[in-house]
Amino acid sequence: MAGGGIAAVAEELDVPPAEVQGAMAYARDHEPGSAPHAVIAMRVVGADPAAMVDALALAIGGVQFRSGELTVTDETIGGKTVSVMQLSAYSSYLYAIGDVAFIVKTDDPDEAKTVLQDLP
């Protein structure tokens, strides 16, 4: 994540970095250097879903997000309300339920829809 990853998320949520749990999975056919096709899950026990999405947007977008150069739009995709951040080579789809937030990174909107439909 461009803005500092786990440390940035922890700082934004005002928790120690050790309280941020995470897991990541890449598509089997992912080519290094190409647009990522990945799903990342992060959990902070007791965190508000909206706060998790905001913290992730700041961590992913960094300075560009803070300055307004990079925006997040809310969309309904796969039956879920998702925050979409368009980056240069791909989009990050941010979705949270309870105290778990998911980031779907892909350059294929249909793939994002399929993944998001399968999330809780």
C-alpha positions as CSV (number, residue, x, y, z in Angstrom):
1,M,0.0,0.0,0.0
2,A,1.4,3.3,-1.1
3,G,0.8,5.3,2.0
4,G,2.4,2.9,4.6
5,G,0.2,-0.2,4.8
6,I,-0.5,-1.6,8.2
7,A,1.2,1.2,10.0
8,A,-0.9,3.8,8.2
9,V,-4.1,1.9,8.9
10,A,-3.2,1.5,12.5
11,E,-2.4,5.2,12.9
12,E,-5.7,6.2,11.2
13,L,-7.7,3.9,13.5
14,D,-5.7,4.9,16.6
15,V,-4.6,1.3,17.4
16,P,-1.2,-0.3,17.7
17,P,0.0,-1.9,14.5
18,A,-0.1,-5.3,16.2
19,E,-3.9,-5.1,16.4
20,V,-4.2,-5.0,12.6
21,Q,-4.5,-8.5,11.2
22,G,-4.3,-9.3,7.5
23,A,-4.2,-11.8,4.8
24,M,-3.5,-11.5,1.0
25,A,-4.1,-13.8,-2.0
26,Y,-3.0,-13.2,-5.6
27,A,-4.4,-14.9,-8.7
28,R,-2.5,-17.9,-9.7
29,D,-1.7,-16.4,-13.1
30,H,-0.4,-13.1,-11.8
31,E,2.6,-11.9,-13.6
32,P,5.1,-9.8,-11.6
33,G,5.0,-6.2,-12.8
34,S,1.5,-6.5,-14.3
35,A,-1.7,-5.1,-12.8
36,P,-2.4,-7.0,-9.6
37,H,-5.3,-9.4,-9.3
38,A,-5.5,-9.7,-5.5
39,V,-7.8,-9.8,-2.5
40,I,-6.5,-8.4,0.8
41,A,-8.4,-8.8,4.1
42,M,-7.7,-6.7,7.1
43,R,-9.3,-6.9,10.5
44,V,-9.1,-4.6,13.6
45,V,-11.3,-6.1,16.4
46,G,-14.2,-3.7,17.1
47,A,-13.4,-1.2,14.3
48,D,-16.2,0.5,12.5
49,P,-16.6,-0.6,8.9
50,A,-16.7,3.0,7.5
51,A,-13.6,3.9,9.5
52,M,-11.8,0.8,8.1
53,V,-12.6,1.8,4.5
54,D,-11.4,5.4,5.2
55,A,-8.2,4.2,6.7
56,L,-7.5,1.9,3.8
57,A,-8.2,4.6,1.3
58,L,-5.7,6.8,3.1
59,A,-3.1,3.9,3.2
60,I,-3.5,3.1,-0.5
61,G,-3.8,6.6,-1.9
62,G,-1.3,8.3,0.4
63,V,-0.5,11.9,-0.5
64,Q,-2.5,11.8,-3.8
65,F,-5.7,10.9,-1.8
66,R,-5.0,13.5,0.9
67,S,-4.5,16.2,-1.7
68,G,-7.7,15.3,-3.6
69,E,-5.8,14.2,-6.7
70,L,-7.2,10.6,-6.2
71,T,-10.8,10.2,-5.4
72,V,-13.0,7.4,-4.1
73,T,-16.5,6.8,-5.5
74,D,-19.2,4.7,-3.9
75,E,-20.9,2.2,-6.1
76,T,-23.0,-0.9,-5.8
77,I,-21.1,-3.9,-7.2
78,G,-22.0,-7.5,-6.7
79,G,-24.8,-6.5,-4.4
80,K,-22.5,-4.7,-2.1
81,T,-21.8,-1.0,-1.4
82,V,-18.2,-0.6,-2.4
83,S,-15.8,2.3,-2.4
84,V,-13.8,2.4,-5.7
85,M,-10.4,4.0,-6.0
86,Q,-9.1,4.3,-9.6
87,L,-5.4,4.0,-9.7
88,S,-3.2,4.3,-12.9
89,A,-3.1,0.7,-13.8
90,Y,-6.0,-0.8,-11.8
91,S,-8.8,-0.1,-9.4
92,S,-9.0,-0.9,-5.7
93,Y,-12.4,-1.9,-4.6
94,L,-12.8,-1.3,-0.8
95,Y,-15.6,-3.2,1.1
96,A,-16.1,-3.7,4.8
97,I,-18.4,-5.8,6.9
98,G,-18.2,-5.8,10.7
99,D,-14.6,-5.2,11.7
100,V,-13.1,-6.8,8.5
101,A,-12.3,-4.8,5.4
102,F,-11.5,-6.3,2.0
103,I,-9.5,-4.7,-0.9
104,V,-10.0,-6.2,-4.3
105,K,-7.3,-5.1,-6.7
106,T,-7.9,-5.7,-10.4
107,D,-8.0,-4.0,-13.8
108,D,-11.1,-6.1,-14.7
109,P,-14.5,-4.8,-13.4
110,D,-16.2,-8.1,-14.1
111,E,-13.6,-9.9,-12.0
112,A,-14.2,-7.4,-9.2
113,K,-17.9,-8.1,-9.4
114,T,-17.4,-11.9,-9.2
115,V,-15.1,-11.6,-6.2
116,L,-17.3,-9.1,-4.4
117,Q,-20.4,-11.3,-4.9
118,D,-18.6,-14.1,-3.1
119,L,-17.6,-12.1,-0.1
120,P,-19.8,-12.2,3.1
